[in-house]
Every structure is written in C-alpha cells, then in structure tokens.
C-alpha cells in the first residue's frame, strides 16, 4: 500500500511541469490517477510505476472499469520506457555517456592486464 506521505509528494510526470500544484494524484485501489490529465499509473508490488507510457495505457478506461490488479507490463522487442534520443543535445549526451562507459571499461581491462602481468613476474 502506498503511504500517505508518498502520495502527498508524488505528481504525474506529465503534468508536474505546469506548476507545483499540477499533477496531483488520487488513490483508487492499485492505481494512482492524475486529477488533471486522467492518466492512470499502476501500483505493482506496492511500487507506483510512474512512467508516462504506463499512465497512457489506461488513460481512456473509466475508473470503475480498471482491473483490481494492474496487468503486467507489455514487453515487445523494445521496452516502452526506452526511447531513442530526439534532439541533437540528447544525442550528444548519449554519445558522451557511451564514450565515458567505453573509457571506463578500457581502464578496467588495462588494470586487470597490469595486475596479471605483475603476478607473473
């Protein structure tokens, strides 16, 4: 069960951009429902799934027709929460992250090789 303290601070990730009072959520069984946009976020294993894509899945379903137990995530070849970067700034950040990851892996490999060489001598 979601605590009242958590419910007081959670906001709809789509509507919260419009101000501190926007995106207030109401609790309905195992669902959090945005009072502004009617997105419905499932609560699975006592954890609210606050992804806009998840909120969109049941947006047009009436509150009374929501299943008691939210269905499992739909998984295709690509997860719904994974999106390719759309702007050049996002692509640049992704590229920098990948370069940083590659450098980190390279440094670990060099360190392991150096430690092995030290042991052999």
N, C-alpha and C positions, 0 to 999 in steps of 0.2 A: 504494500500500500504506500502511496506517495504521501509523505508528511506534509502538513500544512505549511511548514517553514519553506520547504522546497517549492510548493505550489505558489507561495507568495512571491518568489523571485523568478520563477520560470516565465518566459514570454514566448510567444510564437516567433520563430526565427524569421518569418517573412514580414511580420508587421512591426516588430520592435524598432525598426529603423525610423518609424514615424514619430517616435517620442517615448518617454518613459512609461506612460500610461497605456500605450498601444500594445495590442497583442496579449491582453490578459487572458488567462486560460481558466476554464471551468472543468471540474472533475465529474465524469459520468462513467461510473464503473471502472473499466480498464482503459479509459480513453481520456485524453485531455483535449478539450475543444476550444478553439480560439473564438473569442466573443466578437472579433472584428471581421475575420475572413472565413470563418466556419471550417477551417482545416481541422482535421481530427487526427491527433497523434496517439498511436497505440502505446500502452504500457505493457511491456513483456518482461516477465520475471522481476517485477517491481522496479523496472528501469524504463523511464519515459524515452521513447525513440523520437528525438526532436529533429528529424530531417524533413525538410520541406517536401521532398518526394514522397515520404511516408504520409505526411499530412494531406497531400493531394489525392492519395489513393481512395480515401473515403469522404472526400470533401462534399460530394453530392448525395451522400447517403444520409437519410434522416436520422436524428439522434435515437429515435425509438427502434430503428432497424439495424443499428450497429450490433455486430456479434458480441456476446458476453466476453468471449476470449478472442483477442485480436489474432488474425491468421498470421502465419509465419511470413517473413519477407519473401517476396518473389525474387528469385535469382535467375538471371539469364546468363549469357556469356560474359556480360559486363555488369557489375553491380550497379544498381540505380544511383548509389551515392558517389560513384566515380564519374567525373566529367572531365573532358579534355579542356585545357585552358582556352578561353575565348579571346582574350585580349593579348596584345603583344607584351604588356607588362607581366601578365600571368605566365606567359610562355617563357619570358626571361627569368622569372623567379624559379620556375620549374627547371629550366636548364641549369641555373646556378646551384640548385639543390642537388641535381643529378651529378654535376661536376664535383661538388663537395663530397657526395657519397662515394664517387669513384676514387677521389683522392684519399678519403678515409680508408677505404678497402685496400688501396695500394700501400698505404703506410703500414697497415696491419700485416700484409703479406711480407713487406720488407723486414719488419720487426721479427716475424717468425723465422724468416730465412737467416737473418743475422744471429738470432739466438741458437738456431740449429748449427750454424757454422761454428759458433763459439764452443758448443758442446763437443763437436767433432775434433776440434784442435786440442 
